[in-house]
Amino acid sequence: MDIDHTNLSRLDLNLLVAFDALLSERSVTRAASRIGLGQSAMSHNLARLRRLFDDELLTRSSDGMRPTPRALALAEPVRNALRTVQSAVLESGTFNPATAERVFRIGIADSIEVAIMPAVIERILSLAPGVSIRLRPANRIDVVEELDTGQLDLGIGVFEQGHVHHFRRQLYTDNFLCLFSPEQLGVSAPLSLEDYLRFPHILTSLADDTRGVVDEALAKQKLRRRVVMTTPGFLAVPFVVRRAPVLITMPSRLAHYFADAFSLATSPVPIDLPRFTISLLWHGSFNRDLSHTWLRQTIASLVSEDSLEL
């Protein structure tokens, strides 16, 4: 397609930057802060954008500003265009981690965070002291959306979905183990199915749900367990397990870590559960970004089947 210089000359690139910030933040105030403008200037930009696209773009609602269908349709093309300009104009052809200054925003579950981030941060501080990591909890569905809206640079987790513009790199596979206190339960490993069902369970879930992969596997055998506590993360789990007669089924790498750190025990799960794969997921617009490539390669080199130790 030929470039229409006449019509494009009417377009201020700063307006597209403002549009992207407004779509990401869904707030004039936060969008203004994000790109270093005053609120009145951002309001003026929104008015210009509405005239340019002949659409309201963002409308007020009870839960904040809501994008119109036209705005949602424009979001991805505008973001890709801005990333292309950034890569071609603002970024050099080389990346030197020793002198680079960049912030990466990563969506990750805390079970994976405990498993891999200590080694990653150690390496970054050694090789790239100007690089910072901002972690945020995210489930596998939210990560895809937040990669598309520019809220995240990278996702680390179990990703069964994605689109053609997403790239994926496998890190490692894992399975499940039971974590428990032999003193509290009065049993030792390996747990029998009878013991597994006799004691109450803890379930970690970011959703408001008391069913997980364990419950689905039990249902196939017409069995049920009692879930006494659900929690969105693993922070409190070893403290509860150490003090109460409960058990939890969790990723094996984290289970081994908690067992060693809190004098607890692990056991194979007495039912068949699927193995799962932890992967990196990123938006295709970052695929050739040199700093992004460096981060992905750094994480992958540390988190391999042979080298990752808790």
Summary of the structure (lengths in Angstrom):
residues: 310
radius of gyration: 23.8
end to end distance: 52.9
largest distance: 79.8
contacts: 913
relative contact order: 0.14
helix: 45%
strand: 21%
